Amino acid sequence: MKKLILAIAALALIASPALAADWNMYGSARMATFYATTDDDNTAFPVGDPAGQPNLGSDDSGVQWQLQGNSRLGANVKAENVAGRVELGLSAADAHDGSPAVRMIYGDWKFSDAGKLRVGKAYTPSSQFISGQAYAGDLGMLGIGTNYGRRVPGLQLMMGGFTVALLESGADAGSKWTSFTTDTVPGTSPAVSRGGDIDNYLPKIEAGWGMSMDTWNFNLMGGVQYVEIKDVVNDNGNKKDIDVTSYILGGDVGFNFGPAYVKGCFSWGQNWTNARWSDLGLVNNDAAGAIFDGDNDAKDSTNYQYALVAGFKFTDTLTFEGGGGYRMADSDASGVKGDDAWNIYGQAVVAMAPGVWLIPEVGYFNWLDGFDGKSQGDEIYLGAKWQIDF
């Protein structure tokens, strides 16, 4: 209730003429209406949708009929050389009332014709939004083919097509460090208490550069994060300070051929989940981060993924799209297997009226073998997303 009151107060400020700015409000209501079924190897719904999609569990089927967590209410603001955006996510946390959450809030200062400074929580340069996959809260193959840098607080400097961002560390944002605080190998039993205090001396750094022409476009991106875990207890009972470095490099490209289009992307790097890159999409993705070897060092994980999307605009009101993606996490830790997954989907995007969308879709996930070498199962789904923008 307190969050709702704060949200209403914020909207009241939006309507205040004393701000002397141009406020343009918008909203989007999105419903997921899908049927999904998993086999008997799958133990968890994999994609971590913030809408709270149900955990189907092992060898189960069910209807997902709920408000998507990326339904939203927001405003774009403009006042001379200063602009900004505020956007609330309107989820349905239970059967009656959900809690609003801040998806984005940032301000832009245009200090020259080509230069802009962004302050606040926004998308970062490393995200690859090439897919329109609607399932699981508009997943877009994020984490299983396309990189997701999330919406992260920070400072972003934009000069023409270049962006440099100094961002909140993934260690501060809840990344997975269980391999340093408990088990040597994720999932082993019994757990070993290792302690460890995560210290950040630098922000996470990301950069991107892109251009868009009439018939094609491209984006290049990269990022790096360094943290130190102090006083990790090794197998001999001694305390060690462990360094963990994460990095990512990648790019995406798109081509338009009249009514048809093709898009592709690739990314490669190390210890992604420690920096909160692409930490969606896998049932068990601890193998995508650094793992303490029990002695004196962290064993790094090599990560890569790629995706391809193609579509055809049949009419102004009907577009067909299909795509597929693959991801691999290959840890250097002893006894940890390569953890990979892939998915495909096909959809029709139907514009029923201005701002009204129906997106029937069918898709398939296969999580292949996990870090323990055991099958993680698969899942097939079909249904539709309903969306009205206002």
ChimeraX attribute file (.defattr): number of C-alpha atoms within 10 A of each C-alpha:
attribute: neighborCount
match mode: 1-to-1
recipient: residues
	/A:1	10
	/A:2	8
	/A:3	11
	/A:4	13
	/A:5	11
	/A:6	12
	/A:7	17
	/A:8	12
	/A:9	11
	/A:10	12
	/A:11	16
	/A:12	10
	/A:13	12
	/A:14	20
	/A:15	13
	/A:16	11
	/A:17	10
	/A:18	8
	/A:19	11
	/A:20	9
	/A:21	15
	/A:22	16
	/A:23	20
	/A:24	13
	/A:25	17
	/A:26	13
	/A:27	16
	/A:28	17
	/A:29	18
	/A:30	23
	/A:31	20
	/A:32	25
	/A:33	18
	/A:34	20
	/A:35	16
	/A:36	18
	/A:37	19
	/A:38	24
	/A:39	17
	/A:40	15
	/A:41	17
	/A:42	21
	/A:43	19
	/A:44	18
	/A:45	20
	/A:46	22
	/A:47	22
	/A:48	19
	/A:49	19
	/A:50	15
	/A:51	20
	/A:52	18
	/A:53	22
	/A:54	16
	/A:55	14
	/A:56	21
	/A:57	17
	/A:58	16
	/A:59	15
	/A:60	15
	/A:61	16
	/A:62	14
	/A:63	17
	/A:64	19
	/A:65	16
	/A:66	20
	/A:67	23
	/A:68	28
	/A:69	26
	/A:70	21
	/A:71	21
	/A:72	21
	/A:73	21
	/A:74	22
	/A:75	18
	/A:76	15
	/A:77	18
	/A:78	16
	/A:79	13
	/A:80	9
	/A:81	11
	/A:82	16
	/A:83	18
	/A:84	19
	/A:85	20
	/A:86	22
	/A:87	21
	/A:88	20
	/A:89	23
	/A:90	25
	/A:91	22
	/A:92	19
	/A:93	16
	/A:94	10
	/A:95	7
	/A:96	6
	/A:97	11
	/A:98	16
	/A:99	16
	/A:100	22
	/A:101	17
	/A:102	16
	/A:103	20
	/A:104	19
	/A:105	18
	/A:106	17
	/A:107	19
	/A:108	20
	/A:109	17
	/A:110	16
	/A:111	11
	/A:112	10
	/A:113	8
	/A:114	11
	/A:115	15
	/A:116	18
	/A:117	19
	/A:118	20
	/A:119	17
	/A:120	20
	/A:121	23
	/A:122	22
	/A:123	17
	/A:124	26
	/A:125	25
	/A:126	27
	/A:127	23
	/A:128	27
	/A:129	16
	/A:130	23
	/A:131	25
	/A:132	20
	/A:133	26
	/A:134	24
	/A:135	27
	/A:136	25
	/A:137	23
	/A:138	18
	/A:139	21
	/A:140	24
	/A:141	34
	/A:142	26
	/A:143	24
	/A:144	31
	/A:145	30
	/A:146	33
	/A:147	32
	/A:148	24
	/A:149	21
	/A:150	19
	/A:151	17
	/A:152	21
	/A:153	21
	/A:154	21
	/A:155	20
	/A:156	25
	/A:157	18
	/A:158	20
	/A:159	15
	/A:160	13
	/A:161	13
	/A:162	18
	/A:163	20
	/A:164	21
	/A:165	25
	/A:166	19
	/A:167	21
	/A:168	20
	/A:169	24
	/A:170	23
	/A:171	21
	/A:172	13
	/A:173	13
	/A:174	12
	/A:175	18
	/A:176	22
	/A:177	19
	/A:178	20
	/A:179	23
	/A:180	28
	/A:181	19
	/A:182	21
	/A:183	20
	/A:184	25
	/A:185	24
	/A:186	20
	/A:187	15
	/A:188	11
	/A:189	10
	/A:190	8
	/A:191	15
	/A:192	18
	/A:193	15
	/A:194	22
	/A:195	16
	/A:196	20
	/A:197	13
	/A:198	19
	/A:199	14
	/A:200	17
	/A:201	10
	/A:202	13
	/A:203	17
	/A:204	22
	/A:205	22
	/A:206	23
	/A:207	21
	/A:208	22
	/A:209	18
	/A:210	17
	/A:211	13
	/A:212	12
	/A:213	9
	/A:214	7
	/A:215	11
	/A:216	15
	/A:217	15
	/A:218	17
	/A:219	21
	/A:220	21
	/A:221	23
	/A:222	21
	/A:223	23
	/A:224	18
	/A:225	25
	/A:226	21
	/A:227	22
	/A:228	17
	/A:229	19
	/A:230	16
	/A:231	16
	/A:232	25
	/A:233	23
	/A:234	21
	/A:235	14
	/A:236	8
	/A:237	11
	/A:238	12
	/A:239	17
	/A:240	16
	/A:241	15
	/A:242	18
	/A:243	15
	/A:244	22
	/A:245	18
	/A:246	25
	/A:247	22
	/A:248	22
	/A:249	19
	/A:250	23
	/A:251	23
	/A:252	23
	/A:253	20
	/A:254	19
	/A:255	17
	/A:256	17
	/A:257	10
	/A:258	9
	/A:259	12
	/A:260	15
	/A:261	17
	/A:262	19
	/A:263	21
	/A:264	23
	/A:265	24
	/A:266	22
	/A:267	23
	/A:268	19
	/A:269	21
	/A:270	26
	/A:271	28
	/A:272	33
	/A:273	25
	/A:274	28
	/A:275	31
	/A:276	23
	/A:277	26
	/A:278	26
	/A:279	26
	/A:280	21
	/A:281	25
	/A:282	26
	/A:283	19
	/A:284	21
	/A:285	22
	/A:286	27
	/A:287	32
	/A:288	31
	/A:289	32
	/A:290	30
	/A:291	28
	/A:292	28
	/A:293	20
	/A:294	22
	/A:295	16
	/A:296	16
	/A:297	17
	/A:298	21
	/A:299	18
	/A:300	23
	/A:301	26
	/A:302	22
	/A:303	26
	/A:304	25
	/A:305	24
	/A:306	24
	/A:307	27
	/A:308	23
	/A:309	22
	/A:310	20
	/A:311	21
	/A:312	18
	/A:313	16
	/A:314	11
	/A:315	11
	/A:316	9
	/A:317	13
	/A:318	15
	/A:319	18
	/A:320	18
	/A:321	21
	/A:322	21
	/A:323	25
	/A:324	25
	/A:325	26
	/A:326	22
	/A:327	26
	/A:328	22
	/A:329	26
	/A:330	21
	/A:331	25
	/A:332	18
	/A:333	19
	/A:334	11
	/A:335	11
	/A:336	18
	/A:337	18
	/A:338	21
	/A:339	28
	/A:340	26
	/A:341	25
	/A:342	24
	/A:343	22
	/A:344	21
	/A:345	24
	/A:346	21
	/A:347	22
	/A:348	19
	/A:349	20
	/A:350	18
	/A:351	17
	/A:352	12
	/A:353	10
	/A:354	10
	/A:355	11
	/A:356	15
	/A:357	18
	/A:358	19
	/A:359	22
	/A:360	19
	/A:361	22
	/A:362	21
	/A:363	21
	/A:364	18
	/A:365	23
	/A:366	20
	/A:367	25
	/A:368	17
	/A:369	16
	/A:370	22
	/A:371	24
	/A:372	18
	/A:373	13
	/A:374	12
	/A:375	16
	/A:376	24
	/A:377	22
	/A:378	23
	/A:379	23
	/A:380	18
	/A:381	21
	/A:382	19
	/A:383	20
	/A:384	22
	/A:385	24
	/A:386	18
	/A:387	19
	/A:388	17
	/A:389	15
	/A:390	12
